[in-house]
Amino acid sequence: MTAVQEMSDSGPAYTRASTGSGEVTQWRTIRAEWVKFRTLWSSVLVMVIAVLGMIGVGLVASYFINADWGHLRARQIARFNPVVTSLDGYNMAQLAIGTLGVLLVTGEYSTGLIRATMAAVPARLPVLWAKLTVYTGITFVLMMVSSFVAFLGGQVLLGSHSTTLDAPGVLRVVVATGVYLTLVGMLGVAFGALIRNTAGGIAALFGVLLVLPAIMEVLPSTWQDVIAKYLPSNAGQAALSVTLDPAMLAPWVGMAVFAVYVVIGMVAAAVLLKRRDV
């Protein structure tokens, strides 16, 4: 069964939410979105890839660094960080999490299911809040657990080159990784609702997260000093390093700035959802 067929088959979720006794409430809308999410094998598969990528990449990197330690060059040892090594899978996880956030919205537009959804919930905004609630909850739990599993497993494989959660800044990085990935997922939902096209939404999301920082690197250093630290991904990733970078924002200040970008994106998506035709 294809993802398109799955999206079409998930229509009864809102039919069940809109029939029977009582009106369509926010809680019923959330339940309908949960039904749609868990019955789409493609959504479950992408989330599994995110979890496996988050944990697997870190474990593999930790194992091989420890096994090959005697052959590492001095500059590689100087750059080595046990926390970064074990959490290196967050790069792969953010690709999966962000993509799925976009697809959560655009999938319904591509199949036409959005018409049935909005017919069942004419107020429209409860649908957006329900999608955001379901996806944020799932992403937060899975990514936070994955972050801790990746770190703890990685430290076991690093052997004598490992660190512990109570070392300065380590717990903050592990927790911040889960929070950062959750915000990436939320931003994906926002871009999906804003653009309503899968390819466009994914391109916009990773253009903001990955391309903008790369563009900043070719600009004059004076511009970089002023602007770079306020870019969404740079701001959020300020908390993902044990060693504080004076050129970046303070860890949780940076995460707060990233969260503001997410809020702005969701507000814009909500406004356009109310104003545009389905």
ZIFENJO-V64498 format. One record per pair of residues at least 24 apart in sequence whose ideal C-beta (glycine too) atoms are under 10 Angstrom apart, sorted by the first residue. I is the first residue (numbers start at 0). GAP is how many residues later the second one is. D is the distance in whole Angstrom. If there is no record, write none. Layout:
# ZIFENJO-V64498
<<I | GAP | D> <I | GAP | D>>
This chain:
# ZIFENJO-V64498
<<0 | 39 | 10> <0 | 40 | 8> <0 | 41 | 9> <1 | 40 | 9> <1 | 109 | 10> <2 | 37 | 7> <2 | 38 | 8> <2 | 39 | 4> <2 | 40 | 9> <2 | 42 | 10> <2 | 43 | 10> <2 | 100 | 8> <2 | 104 | 7> <2 | 107 | 9> <2 | 108 | 9> <3 | 38 | 10> <3 | 103 | 8> <3 | 106 | 7> <3 | 107 | 5> <3 | 108 | 10> <3 | 109 | 9> <4 | 106 | 9> <5 | 30 | 9> <5 | 33 | 7> <5 | 34 | 5> <5 | 35 | 7> <5 | 36 | 6> <5 | 37 | 9> <5 | 101 | 9> <5 | 105 | 9> <5 | 107 | 10> <6 | 29 | 8> <6 | 33 | 7> <6 | 35 | 9> <6 | 36 | 10> <6 | 96 | 10> <6 | 100 | 5> <6 | 101 | 6> <6 | 102 | 10> <6 | 103 | 8> <6 | 104 | 4> <6 | 105 | 9> <6 | 106 | 5> <6 | 107 | 10> <7 | 100 | 10> <7 | 103 | 5> <7 | 104 | 8> <7 | 105 | 6> <7 | 108 | 9> <8 | 27 | 10> <8 | 30 | 8> <8 | 31 | 9> <8 | 102 | 10> <8 | 104 | 9> <9 | 25 | 7> <9 | 26 | 4> <9 | 27 | 9> <9 | 28 | 10> <9 | 29 | 6> <9 | 30 | 6> <9 | 33 | 10> <9 | 97 | 9> <9 | 98 | 9> <9 | 101 | 9> <9 | 103 | 7> <9 | 106 | 10> <9 | 107 | 9> <10 | 25 | 9> <10 | 97 | 10> <10 | 100 | 9> <10 | 101 | 10> <10 | 102 | 6> <10 | 104 | 10> <10 | 105 | 5> <10 | 106 | 8> <10 | 109 | 9> <11 | 24 | 10> <11 | 27 | 10> <11 | 104 | 9> <12 | 24 | 9> <12 | 25 | 10> <12 | 26 | 8> <12 | 100 | 10> <12 | 103 | 10> <12 | 104 | 9> <12 | 107 | 9> <13 | 99 | 9> <13 | 102 | 6> <13 | 103 | 5> <13 | 104 | 9> <13 | 105 | 8> <13 | 106 | 4> <13 | 107 | 7> <13 | 113 | 9> <14 | 101 | 8> <14 | 104 | 10> <14 | 105 | 7> <15 | 104 | 9> <16 | 100 | 10> <16 | 103 | 6> <16 | 104 | 8> <16 | 113 | 10> <17 | 98 | 10> <17 | 99 | 10> <17 | 101 | 8> <17 | 102 | 4> <17 | 103 | 7> <17 | 104 | 10> <18 | 101 | 9> <23 | 96 | 7> <23 | 97 | 6> <23 | 98 | 9> <23 | 99 | 8> <23 | 102 | 8> <23 | 103 | 10> <24 | 96 | 10> <24 | 101 | 8> <25 | 95 | 9> <25 | 97 | 9> <25 | 99 | 9> <25 | 100 | 5> <25 | 101 | 10> <25 | 103 | 7> <25 | 104 | 7> <25 | 107 | 9> <26 | 99 | 10> <26 | 103 | 9> <26 | 106 | 10> <27 | 92 | 10> <27 | 93 | 9> <27 | 98 | 9> <27 | 102 | 9> <28 | 88 | 9> <28 | 91 | 9> <28 | 92 | 6> <28 | 94 | 9> <28 | 96 | 10> <28 | 97 | 5> <28 | 98 | 6> <28 | 99 | 10> <28 | 100 | 8> <28 | 101 | 4> <28 | 102 | 9> <28 | 104 | 9> <28 | 105 | 10> <29 | 96 | 8> <29 | 97 | 10> <29 | 99 | 8> <29 | 100 | 4> <29 | 101 | 9> <29 | 102 | 10> <29 | 103 | 5> <29 | 104 | 6> <29 | 107 | 9> <30 | 99 | 8> <30 | 103 | 9> <31 | 85 | 8> <31 | 88 | 8> <31 | 89 | 8> <31 | 94 | 10> <31 | 95 | 9> <31 | 98 | 7> <31 | 102 | 9> <32 | 71 | 9> <32 | 84 | 9> <32 | 93 | 10> <32 | 94 | 8> <32 | 95 | 10> <32 | 96 | 9> <32 | 97 | 4> <32 | 98 | 5> <32 | 99 | 9> <32 | 100 | 8> <32 | 101 | 5> <32 | 102 | 8> <33 | 96 | 8> <33 | 99 | 9> <33 | 100 | 5> <33 | 101 | 10> <33 | 103 | 9> <33 | 104 | 9> <34 | 99 | 10> <35 | 68 | 9> <35 | 71 | 9> <35 | 72 | 9> <35 | 77 | 9> <35 | 81 | 9> <35 | 94 | 10> <35 | 95 | 9> <35 | 98 | 9> <36 | 63 | 10> <36 | 67 | 7> <36 | 94 | 9> <36 | 97 | 6> <36 | 98 | 7> <36 | 101 | 7> <37 | 96 | 9> <37 | 100 | 9> <39 | 60 | 10> <39 | 63 | 9> <39 | 64 | 9> <39 | 67 | 8> <41 | 58 | 9> <41 | 61 | 8> <41 | 65 | 8> <42 | 57 | 6> <42 | 60 | 8> <42 | 61 | 7> <42 | 64 | 9> <42 | 92 | 9> <42 | 95 | 9> <43 | 56 | 10> <43 | 94 | 10> <44 | 51 | 10> <44 | 55 | 9> <45 | 49 | 10> <45 | 50 | 5> <45 | 51 | 8> <45 | 53 | 7> <45 | 54 | 4> <45 | 55 | 10> <45 | 57 | 8> <45 | 58 | 10> <46 | 46 | 10> <46 | 49 | 7> <46 | 50 | 8> <46 | 53 | 7> <46 | 88 | 10> <46 | 91 | 7> <46 | 92 | 8> <46 | 95 | 6> <46 | 96 | 10> <46 | 138 | 10> <47 | 48 | 9> <47 | 94 | 9> <48 | 43 | 8> <48 | 44 | 9> <48 | 46 | 9> <48 | 47 | 5> <48 | 48 | 10> <48 | 50 | 10> <48 | 51 | 9> <49 | 39 | 9> <49 | 40 | 10> <49 | 42 | 8> <49 | 43 | 5> <49 | 44 | 8> <49 | 45 | 8> <49 | 46 | 4> <49 | 47 | 5> <49 | 48 | 10> <49 | 49 | 9> <49 | 50 | 7> <49 | 89 | 8> <49 | 92 | 7> <49 | 93 | 7> <49 | 96 | 8> <49 | 131 | 8> <49 | 135 | 9> <50 | 38 | 9> <50 | 42 | 8> <50 | 45 | 9> <50 | 46 | 10> <50 | 91 | 6> <50 | 92 | 8> <50 | 94 | 8> <50 | 95 | 5> <50 | 98 | 9> <50 | 99 | 10> <51 | 37 | 9> <51 | 40 | 9> <51 | 41 | 9> <51 | 44 | 9> <51 | 94 | 9> <52 | 35 | 10> <52 | 36 | 5> <52 | 37 | 9> <52 | 38 | 8> <52 | 39 | 4> <52 | 40 | 5> <52 | 41 | 9> <52 | 42 | 8> <52 | 43 | 6> <52 | 44 | 10> <52 | 93 | 9> <52 | 97 | 10> <53 | 33 | 8> <53 | 34 | 9> <53 | 35 | 4> <53 | 36 | 6> <53 | 37 | 9> <53 | 38 | 7> <53 | 39 | 4> <53 | 40 | 9> <53 | 42 | 9> <53 | 43 | 9> <53 | 88 | 9> <53 | 89 | 7> <53 | 91 | 10> <53 | 92 | 4> <53 | 93 | 7> <53 | 95 | 8> <53 | 96 | 6> <53 | 123 | 8> <53 | 124 | 9> <53 | 127 | 8> <54 | 31 | 9> <54 | 32 | 10> <54 | 34 | 6> <54 | 38 | 9> <54 | 90 | 9> <54 | 91 | 5> <54 | 92 | 9> <54 | 93 | 10> <54 | 94 | 5> <54 | 95 | 5> <54 | 96 | 10> <54 | 98 | 7> <54 | 99 | 9> <55 | 33 | 6> <55 | 36 | 9> <55 | 90 | 10> <55 | 94 | 8> <55 | 97 | 10> <56 | 28 | 10> <56 | 29 | 9> <56 | 30 | 9> <56 | 31 | 5> <56 | 32 | 3> <56 | 33 | 9> <56 | 34 | 8> <56 | 35 | 6> <56 | 36 | 8> <56 | 93 | 8> <56 | 97 | 10> <57 | 25 | 10> <57 | 26 | 9> <57 | 27 | 7> <57 | 28 | 4> <57 | 29 | 6> <57 | 30 | 5> <57 | 31 | 5> <57 | 32 | 8> <57 | 34 | 10> <57 | 35 | 10> <57 | 88 | 9> <57 | 89 | 9> <57 | 91 | 9> <57 | 92 | 4> <57 | 93 | 7> <57 | 95 | 7> <57 | 96 | 5> <57 | 97 | 10> <57 | 99 | 9> <58 | 26 | 10> <58 | 27 | 8> <58 | 29 | 10> <58 | 30 | 8> <58 | 90 | 9> <58 | 91 | 7> <58 | 94 | 5> <58 | 95 | 6> <58 | 97 | 9> <58 | 98 | 6> <59 | 28 | 9> <59 | 29 | 9> <59 | 94 | 9> <59 | 97 | 9> <60 | 24 | 5> <60 | 25 | 7> <60 | 26 | 9> <60 | 27 | 5> <60 | 28 | 8> <60 | 89 | 10> <60 | 93 | 7> <60 | 96 | 9> <60 | 97 | 9> <61 | 24 | 5> <61 | 25 | 10> <61 | 26 | 9> <61 | 88 | 9> <61 | 89 | 10> <61 | 91 | 8> <61 | 92 | 4> <61 | 93 | 7> <61 | 94 | 8> <61 | 95 | 4> <61 | 96 | 5> <61 | 97 | 9> <61 | 99 | 9> <61 | 100 | 8> <62 | 90 | 10> <62 | 91 | 9> <62 | 93 | 10> <62 | 94 | 5> <62 | 95 | 8> <62 | 96 | 10> <63 | 93 | 9> <64 | 89 | 9> <64 | 92 | 9> <64 | 93 | 7> <64 | 94 | 10> <64 | 96 | 7> <65 | 88 | 10> <65 | 90 | 10> <65 | 91 | 6> <65 | 92 | 5> <65 | 93 | 5> <65 | 94 | 8> <65 | 95 | 6> <65 | 96 | 9> <66 | 90 | 9> <66 | 92 | 9> <68 | 89 | 9> <68 | 90 | 9> <68 | 91 | 9> <68 | 92 | 7> <76 | 84 | 9> <79 | 78 | 9> <79 | 81 | 7> <80 | 82 | 9> <80 | 92 | 10> <80 | 160 | 8> <80 | 161 | 7> <80 | 162 | 8> <81 | 69 | 9> <81 | 72 | 7> <81 | 73 | 6> <81 | 76 | 5> <81 | 79 | 6> <81 | 80 | 5> <81 | 81 | 5> <81 | 82 | 9> <81 | 85 | 9> <81 | 88 | 9> <81 | 160 | 9> <82 | 68 | 7> <82 | 71 | 8> <82 | 72 | 9> <82 | 79 | 10> <82 | 80 | 6> <82 | 82 | 10> <82 | 84 | 8> <82 | 86 | 8> <82 | 87 | 6> <82 | 88 | 10> <82 | 89 | 10> <82 | 90 | 5> <82 | 91 | 7> <82 | 94 | 9> <82 | 157 | 9> <82 | 158 | 8> <82 | 159 | 5> <82 | 160 | 10> <83 | 70 | 10> <83 | 89 | 8> <83 | 156 | 8> <83 | 157 | 7> <83 | 158 | 8> <83 | 159 | 10> <84 | 65 | 10> <84 | 66 | 10> <84 | 69 | 6> <84 | 70 | 9> <84 | 72 | 9> <84 | 73 | 7> <84 | 76 | 9> <84 | 77 | 9> <84 | 78 | 10> <85 | 61 | 9> <85 | 63 | 10> <85 | 64 | 6> <85 | 65 | 5> <85 | 66 | 8> <85 | 67 | 7> <85 | 68 | 2> <85 | 69 | 6> <85 | 70 | 9> <85 | 71 | 8> <85 | 72 | 7> <85 | 76 | 8> <85 | 77 | 9> <85 | 87 | 10> <85 | 88 | 9> <86 | 59 | 10> <86 | 60 | 7> <86 | 61 | 10> <86 | 63 | 6> <86 | 64 | 6> <86 | 67 | 7> <86 | 86 | 7> <86 | 87 | 7> <86 | 89 | 10> <86 | 90 | 5> <86 | 91 | 10> <86 | 153 | 8> <87 | 62 | 8> <87 | 66 | 9> <88 | 57 | 8> <88 | 58 | 9> <88 | 61 | 6> <88 | 65 | 9> <88 | 88 | 9> <89 | 53 | 8> <89 | 56 | 9> <89 | 57 | 8> <89 | 60 | 8> <89 | 87 | 5> <89 | 88 | 9> <89 | 90 | 7> <89 | 91 | 6> <89 | 94 | 9> <89 | 147 | 9> <89 | 150 | 7> <90 | 119 | 10> <92 | 46 | 10> <92 | 49 | 9> <92 | 50 | 7> <92 | 53 | 7> <92 | 54 | 9> <92 | 57 | 9> <92 | 84 | 9> <92 | 85 | 10> <92 | 87 | 10> <92 | 88 | 6> <92 | 91 | 9> <92 | 92 | 10> <93 | 49 | 9> <93 | 83 | 10> <93 | 86 | 8> <93 | 87 | 6> <93 | 89 | 10> <93 | 90 | 5> <93 | 91 | 9> <93 | 94 | 9> <93 | 111 | 10> <93 | 112 | 9> <93 | 115 | 7> <93 | 116 | 9> <93 | 139 | 9> <93 | 142 | 10> <93 | 143 | 10> <94 | 89 | 9> <94 | 107 | 9> <94 | 110 | 10> <94 | 111 | 8> <94 | 114 | 9> <94 | 115 | 9> <95 | 85 | 9> <95 | 88 | 10> <95 | 89 | 9> <96 | 38 | 9> <96 | 41 | 10> <96 | 42 | 6> <96 | 45 | 9> <96 | 46 | 7> <96 | 83 | 10> <96 | 84 | 5> <96 | 85 | 8> <96 | 86 | 10> <96 | 87 | 5> <96 | 88 | 4> <96 | 89 | 10> <96 | 90 | 10> <96 | 91 | 7> <97 | 83 | 9> <97 | 86 | 5> <97 | 87 | 7> <97 | 88 | 10> <97 | 89 | 7> <97 | 90 | 4> <97 | 91 | 10> <97 | 93 | 8> <97 | 94 | 10> <97 | 103 | 9> <97 | 104 | 7> <97 | 107 | 5> <97 | 108 | 7> <97 | 110 | 10> <97 | 111 | 7> <97 | 112 | 10> <98 | 85 | 10> <98 | 86 | 10> <98 | 89 | 7> <98 | 93 | 10> <98 | 99 | 9> <98 | 102 | 9> <98 | 103 | 6> <98 | 106 | 8> <98 | 107 | 8> <99 | 35 | 8> <99 | 38 | 10> <99 | 39 | 8> <99 | 85 | 7> <99 | 88 | 7> <99 | 89 | 9> <99 | 92 | 10> <100 | 30 | 9> <100 | 31 | 9> <100 | 34 | 6> <100 | 35 | 9> <100 | 38 | 8> <100 | 83 | 7> <100 | 84 | 4> <100 | 85 | 7> <100 | 86 | 7> <100 | 87 | 2> <100 | 88 | 5> <100 | 89 | 8> <100 | 90 | 8> <100 | 91 | 6> <100 | 92 | 10> <100 | 100 | 9> <100 | 101 | 9> <100 | 104 | 8> <101 | 83 | 10> <101 | 85 | 9> <101 | 86 | 5> <101 | 87 | 7> <101 | 88 | 9> <101 | 89 | 6> <101 | 90 | 4> <101 | 91 | 9> <101 | 92 | 10> <101 | 93 | 8> <101 | 94 | 10> <101 | 95 | 9> <101 | 96 | 6> <101 | 97 | 9> <101 | 98 | 9> <101 | 99 | 4> <101 | 100 | 5> <101 | 101 | 9> <101 | 102 | 9> <101 | 103 | 6> <101 | 104 | 10> <102 | 85 | 8> <102 | 86 | 10> <102 | 89 | 7> <102 | 95 | 6> <102 | 98 | 8> <102 | 99 | 8> <103 | 27 | 6> <103 | 28 | 9> <103 | 30 | 8> <103 | 31 | 6> <103 | 81 | 9> <103 | 84 | 8> <103 | 85 | 6> <103 | 88 | 6> <103 | 89 | 9> <104 | 26 | 6> <104 | 27 | 10> <104 | 30 | 10> <104 | 83 | 9> <104 | 84 | 6> <104 | 85 | 9> <104 | 86 | 8> <104 | 87 | 3> <104 | 88 | 5> <104 | 89 | 9> <104 | 90 | 9> <104 | 91 | 7> <104 | 93 | 9> <104 | 96 | 8> <104 | 164 | 8> <104 | 168 | 9> <105 | 82 | 10> <105 | 83 | 10> <105 | 85 | 9> <105 | 86 | 5> <105 | 87 | 9> <105 | 89 | 7> <105 | 90 | 6> <105 | 91 | 6> <105 | 92 | 4> <105 | 93 | 9> <105 | 94 | 8> <105 | 95 | 5> <105 | 96 | 9> <106 | 85 | 8> <106 | 91 | 7> <107 | 84 | 9> <107 | 88 | 9> <107 | 170 | 10> <108 | 83 | 9> <108 | 84 | 9> <108 | 86 | 9> <108 | 87 | 5> <108 | 88 | 7> <108 | 89 | 8> <108 | 92 | 10> <108 | 169 | 8> <109 | 86 | 9> <109 | 87 | 8> <109 | 88 | 6> <111 | 166 | 9> <113 | 82 | 8> <113 | 164 | 6> <114 | 163 | 6> <115 | 162 | 10> <116 | 161 | 9> <117 | 155 | 9> <117 | 159 | 10> <117 | 160 | 5> <118 | 159 | 9> <122 | 151 | 9> <123 | 146 | 9> <123 | 149 | 5> <123 | 150 | 6> <123 | 151 | 10> <123 | 152 | 10> <123 | 154 | 8> <124 | 144 | 10> <124 | 145 | 6> <124 | 146 | 10> <124 | 148 | 7> <124 | 149 | 7> <126 | 66 | 9> <126 | 146 | 8> <127 | 61 | 8> <127 | 62 | 9> <127 | 64 | 10> <127 | 65 | 6> <127 | 138 | 8> <127 | 141 | 7> <127 | 142 | 6> <127 | 145 | 6> <127 | 146 | 9> <128 | 137 | 9> <128 | 141 | 8> <130 | 58 | 6> <130 | 61 | 9> <130 | 62 | 8> <131 | 53 | 9> <131 | 54 | 6> <131 | 57 | 5> <131 | 58 | 8> <131 | 61 | 9> <131 | 130 | 10> <131 | 134 | 7> <131 | 137 | 9> <131 | 138 | 10> <133 | 55 | 10> <134 | 47 | 9> <134 | 50 | 6> <134 | 51 | 7> <134 | 53 | 8> <134 | 54 | 6> <135 | 46 | 6> <135 | 47 | 9> <135 | 49 | 7> <135 | 50 | 6> <135 | 53 | 8> <135 | 126 | 10> <136 | 45 | 9> <137 | 44 | 10> <137 | 47 | 9> <138 | 39 | 9> <138 | 42 | 7> <138 | 43 | 5> <138 | 44 | 9> <138 | 45 | 8> <138 | 46 | 4> <138 | 47 | 8> <138 | 49 | 9> <138 | 50 | 10> <139 | 38 | 7> <139 | 39 | 8> <139 | 41 | 9> <139 | 42 | 4> <139 | 43 | 10> <139 | 45 | 8> <139 | 46 | 10> <140 | 37 | 9> <140 | 41 | 9> <141 | 36 | 9> <141 | 39 | 9> <141 | 40 | 9> <141 | 43 | 10> <142 | 34 | 7> <142 | 35 | 5> <142 | 36 | 8> <142 | 37 | 8> <142 | 38 | 4> <142 | 39 | 6> <142 | 41 | 9> <142 | 42 | 8> <143 | 30 | 9> <143 | 31 | 7> <143 | 33 | 8> <143 | 34 | 3> <143 | 35 | 8> <143 | 37 | 9> <143 | 38 | 8> <144 | 33 | 8> <145 | 31 | 9> <145 | 32 | 7> <145 | 35 | 8> <146 | 26 | 9> <146 | 27 | 5> <146 | 28 | 7> <146 | 29 | 9> <146 | 30 | 4> <146 | 31 | 4> <146 | 32 | 9> <146 | 33 | 9> <146 | 34 | 8> <147 | 26 | 6> <147 | 27 | 9> <147 | 29 | 9> <147 | 30 | 8> <149 | 24 | 9> <149 | 27 | 8> <150 | 26 | 8> <162 | 79 | 8> <166 | 75 | 8> <167 | 74 | 7> <167 | 75 | 10> <168 | 70 | 10> <168 | 72 | 8> <168 | 73 | 4> <168 | 74 | 8> <168 | 75 | 8> <168 | 82 | 8> <169 | 72 | 6> <171 | 67 | 7> <171 | 68 | 9> <171 | 69 | 10> <171 | 70 | 8> <171 | 79 | 6> <171 | 80 | 8> <172 | 66 | 7> <172 | 67 | 6> <172 | 68 | 7> <172 | 69 | 6> <172 | 78 | 8> <173 | 66 | 10> <174 | 64 | 9> <174 | 80 | 10> <175 | 60 | 8> <175 | 61 | 9> <175 | 62 | 9> <175 | 63 | 4> <175 | 64 | 6> <175 | 65 | 9> <175 | 75 | 7> <175 | 76 | 8> <175 | 78 | 9> <175 | 79 | 6> <176 | 60 | 9> <176 | 62 | 8> <176 | 63 | 6> <178 | 57 | 8> <178 | 60 | 8> <178 | 61 | 10> <178 | 73 | 9> <178 | 76 | 6> <178 | 79 | 9> <178 | 80 | 9> <179 | 53 | 9> <179 | 55 | 10> <179 | 56 | 5> <179 | 57 | 7> <179 | 58 | 10> <179 | 59 | 7> <179 | 60 | 6> <179 | 74 | 10> <179 | 75 | 7> <179 | 78 | 7> <179 | 79 | 10> <180 | 55 | 9> <181 | 77 | 10> <181 | 80 | 9> <182 | 49 | 9> <182 | 53 | 6> <182 | 72 | 8> <182 | 75 | 6> <182 | 76 | 6> <182 | 78 | 8> <182 | 79 | 5> <182 | 80 | 10> <183 | 25 | 7> <183 | 48 | 9> <183 | 49 | 8> <183 | 52 | 8> <183 | 74 | 9> <183 | 78 | 9> <184 | 77 | 9> <185 | 73 | 9> <185 | 75 | 10> <185 | 76 | 5> <185 | 77 | 9> <185 | 79 | 8> <185 | 80 | 7> <186 | 45 | 7> <186 | 46 | 10> <186 | 49 | 10> <186 | 71 | 8> <186 | 72 | 10> <186 | 74 | 7> <186 | 75 | 5> <186 | 76 | 10> <186 | 77 | 10> <186 | 78 | 6> <186 | 79 | 9> <187 | 74 | 10> <187 | 77 | 9> <188 | 73 | 9> <188 | 76 | 9> <188 | 77 | 8> <188 | 80 | 8> <189 | 71 | 9> <189 | 72 | 7> <189 | 73 | 9> <189 | 74 | 8> <189 | 75 | 3> <189 | 76 | 5> <189 | 77 | 9> <189 | 78 | 7> <189 | 79 | 5> <189 | 80 | 9> <190 | 74 | 7> <190 | 77 | 10> <190 | 78 | 8> <191 | 77 | 8> <192 | 72 | 9> <192 | 73 | 8> <192 | 75 | 9> <192 | 76 | 4> <192 | 77 | 8> <192 | 79 | 7> <192 | 80 | 6> <193 | 71 | 7> <193 | 72 | 9> <193 | 74 | 6> <193 | 75 | 5> <193 | 76 | 10> <193 | 77 | 10> <193 | 78 | 6> <193 | 79 | 9> <194 | 74 | 9> <194 | 77 | 10> <195 | 73 | 10> <195 | 76 | 9> <195 | 77 | 9> <195 | 80 | 8> <195 | 82 | 10> <203 | 61 | 10> <204 | 27 | 10> <204 | 60 | 10> <205 | 27 | 9> <207 | 24 | 6> <207 | 25 | 7> <207 | 53 | 8> <207 | 57 | 9> <208 | 24 | 4> <208 | 25 | 10> <208 | 27 | 9> <208 | 28 | 10> <208 | 49 | 10> <212 | 24 | 9> <228 | 24 | 10> <228 | 25 | 7> <228 | 28 | 9> <229 | 24 | 9> <229 | 27 | 6> <229 | 28 | 10> <229 | 31 | 9> <230 | 26 | 9> <230 | 27 | 9> <230 | 30 | 9> <231 | 25 | 8> <231 | 26 | 5> <231 | 27 | 10> <231 | 28 | 9> <231 | 29 | 5> <231 | 30 | 8> <231 | 33 | 9> <232 | 25 | 8> <232 | 28 | 10> <233 | 24 | 9> <234 | 24 | 9> <234 | 25 | 9> <234 | 26 | 8> <235 | 25 | 9> <235 | 26 | 9>>
